[in-house]
Amino acid sequence: MSNQLNRSLSTAAPVLFLLMWSSGSLFVKWGLQFAGPLTFLALRLLFSLTIIGSICLWLRPPFPHSWVEWRGILITGLFLQTGYQSFFFYALAHQVSPGLLAIILGTQPIITSLFSREKPSQGQWIGLALGLVGLSLVVADSMLVGRISVVGVGSAILSMVSITWGTFLQKKIATHQLANIAIQYTGSTVILSLLAGLFEHFTVHWTAAFVMALGYMVLVISIGATLLLYVMIRQGSLTRVTSLFYMVPPITALLDYSIFGQSLHAVVVLGMVLIMGGLIIINRSAHL
């Protein structure tokens, strides 16, 4: 029964993660209308830390005993929480279209495979290449019409570097996931709060829309999606886990279509088919 439950959770986790993660960019754009990126992130992490801290007090997960372990987790959080998210928000705030940002972040699986000790097979390389082609098609329109700024593109590249390196570091952490996230959120909350106060004076236009965007980012992204991501990183191959990010742009496009009525061109549909085909090849090659 326990094994069957674990298999069911392993199957459902990627689907839930993709739905959560893909919807996040919609709420990021919404929230940035009412607060600066550093302020928005600081508040998001502060409320997320409050929830995670309360759960830790209730469940009392084991925390690391050595400073070496604490230091490793804090450094990992510096990349996965502070760096990745700050630069992601800054890219969106500095005129980089979500499409261009997606294709820059979409190079993460290729870079992860290049530097991973897992040595992807030929089939996995074919799947990764196919996914990148599909991703390029999905975001081509956004790239052509987007207004590109040097600060924005630089932020997007730094966001990709941060999450790629942070993923490698996270793979090495064996600490209980609740304790791990609590430590990462604590360090990042302190850093981002100081930066938000220094550069943005913590200015927020409190509206119902901002509260809704903030609440979604806290509960669905910072708590739900992050826990799922860390569990998948710990249990699965890095190449397979990071390849899930190929699905984010097409799912976001579908959400845009269903919620905001954005049209889906034939090129976008073709790109999504190529992405899904690439993921199938990657996952099948991993079992051979």
N, C-alpha and C positions, 0 to 999 in steps of 0.2 A: 504493500500500500504506500509505504514511504517512498520507494523507488519510483512508483507510478506518479506520485505527486511531484517529485523532483523533476521527472521528465516533462510533466505538464507545465511546470513553472519555467523550465528551460525553453520550452517551445513558445510560451506566451510572452516571456520577457522581451525578446527582440521586437515583437509587434507593438507591445505597450510602449517601449522605449521610443520607437520611431514616431508613433502618434504624438507622444508628449513632446519630444525634442523638436519635431517639425513644426508644431504649432507655436513654439516659443518665439520665433522671429516676428510673428504677427503682433504679439503682446509687447515685444521689445519696442517696435516702431510706435506703438500706441503710447507706451509709458514715457518714451523720450520726448513727447510733446509737452510734458509737465515737469520734467526734472532732467538735470544733466546726467551723463552716463555714469560718472563716479558716484553721484548722490543716489541714483536709482539702484546701482549695484550695492552700495553700502547698506541701504535700507533693506534690500532683498536679503543680503547675507545676515543682517542683524536679526530680522524676523525668523529666517531659516534656522539660525543658531539657537534662538529661543525655543523653537519647537524641538530641534534635535537634542538640545540640552535637557529639556523636560523629559523626553523619551529615555535619555541616558540615566537620569535620576531615577526613573521608574524601573527600567530593565537592568541597570547597573552592569553594562558590558565591561569586559576587562580592558583597562587602558595600559599602554606600554609603561614599563618600569625604568627603562634606560633613556638617558638623554639622546643617545644615538638614534633610537627609534623615533623619539619626538622630533628631533631635528629633520630626519628623513621625511616624516609626514608633513611638517611645516613647509619644507622646501617643495614637496610635491604640490601642496595647496597653493604655493606661490605661483606655480605654473598653471595648474588646472582651474583654480578659482580666480586669483587676482589677475594674472597675466592674460589667460585665454579670454575671460569674460570682459575684462576692461577694454582690451584691444578690439574685441568683437563689437562692443557697444560704440566705441569711438569710430570704428569704420563706418557703421551705419549713420552715426551723427555727422560724419564729414563727407557726405555726398557719394559714398560708395553704394551702388545698388545691391540689393540682396542677391541678385544673380551673380554679379562679379565676386562678391564675398563668398558665395557658395562654391564657385569654381576654384578659388584660391584655397579654401579649406578642404575642398575635394581632393587636393593632392596629398592629403595626410596619409591615406592608405598606401600610396606608392612609396612615400618617404619612410613610413613605418616598415614596409616590406624590405626596403633597401638596407635598413640598419638593424632589422630584427635578426636574432640568431635562429629564428624558426626556419629560415631558408625556404621560401615559398616554392612550390612546384611549378613546372611549366604551365600546367592548367590554371593555377592560381594567377600567374602573371597574365595569361590570356584574359581571365575574368576581370582582373584589375584594369587592364588596358581597355577592355570593352566597356567597363563601368565609367571610365574617365571620358571616353568618347560620348557616351550617352549623357553624362553630366554636362559636357560642353554644349551639346545640342539643347538641353533643357534651359540653360542660362544664357544662350547666345543672344537672344533678344535684349535681355537686361544689360549685357555687356555693350551692345551697340548703342543703346540709347542712354546709358548711364553717364552721369557727369563725374569724371574721375578726378580726384584730388590726391596730391602726393601724400599728405598726412593720412588720408583714408586708406589708400592702397598699402602704405607702410604699416598701418595698424592691422589691416587684414593679414598681411604676411606674418607679423609678430603674433597674431592670434593663432595662426596655423602652427607656427613654431612652438608656441607655448603648449598647446594641447597635445602636439605630437610628443614632445619631450616629457610632458607630464604623464602621458599614458605609459611610457616606458618606466618612469619612476613608480607609478601606481602599481604596476605589475609586480614590483618587488616587495610591496607592503603586505604583511601577513596579519596586521592588527584587525580586530573586529571592526566591521564596516561602520557601525554607528560611532564608535570611538574615533575612527579614522576621519570621518566627515566632521565630527564635532571639533576636532583639533584643527583641521584645515579651515573650517569656517571661522574659528576663533582668530587665527592668525590673519586671514584675509579681511575679516571685518575690521580689525584694528587698523590695518594698513589702508584700506579703502576709506574708512571714516576720516582718518587724518588727511588723506589726499582730497576727499570731497570737501572737507572744511577749509582746506588751504586754497584750492583752485576754484571751487564752486560755491563756497560759503553755505553749503547744505541747503540751497534754495529749492523749495518744492511748491508747486501749485497743487494743493490738495483738492482733488475733484473725485467724483464717483468713478470716473473712467480710470484715473490713476490708481485708485485703491483696488479696482478690479484687476488692472494689469499687474500691479505689485503682488496682489494675492495669488494670481495665477502663477507668476514666476516663482513665488515662494513655495507654494504647496505642490504644484505639478512638476516644475522644472528642478528647483533646488532640492526638494525632498524626494519626490517620486522618481524622476528620470535619473538623477544623480546616483541614487541608491542602486537602481537597476544597472546603470553603466558600470559602476564599480564591481558589482557582483559578476557581471558578464566578463569584465576584464580579468577578474580573479579565476573564473572557471573555464574560460575559453581561450582560444588562440588569438593573439593580438591582431593578426591579419584578418581573421574572420570578424572580430568585433569592430575594428575600425572600418571595415568595408561596409558596415551598416550605414555609415555617414553618406554613402552614395545615394541612399534612398531619401535623404532629407529634402533636397530640392524638389523632386517630383511630388512628394507628399505635400510639401508646402504649396506647390502649384495647384494641386487638387483642392486643398483647403481654401486657397484664394478664389478658386472657381466656385466652390460651394457656398462660401460665406460672402465674398465680395463681388462675385460675378465676373472675375477675370477670365477671359477666353483662353481655351487650350488649343494651340495651333497643332497642325499635324507633326511639325518638327519636335514639339514638346512630347507628344505621345510616342513618337519613334524613340526619342531619348530615354523615356521611361522604360520602354520595352528592352532597350539595350542594357540599361542599368540592372533591371531585374534578371536578365539573362546572365550578366556578369556575376551577379551574386550567386546564382544557381551553380555556375561553373566553379566559383571559389569554394562554396560549401561542399560540393561533390568531390572536388580535388582533395580537400582536407581529410576526407574519409577514405581515400584510396591508399 
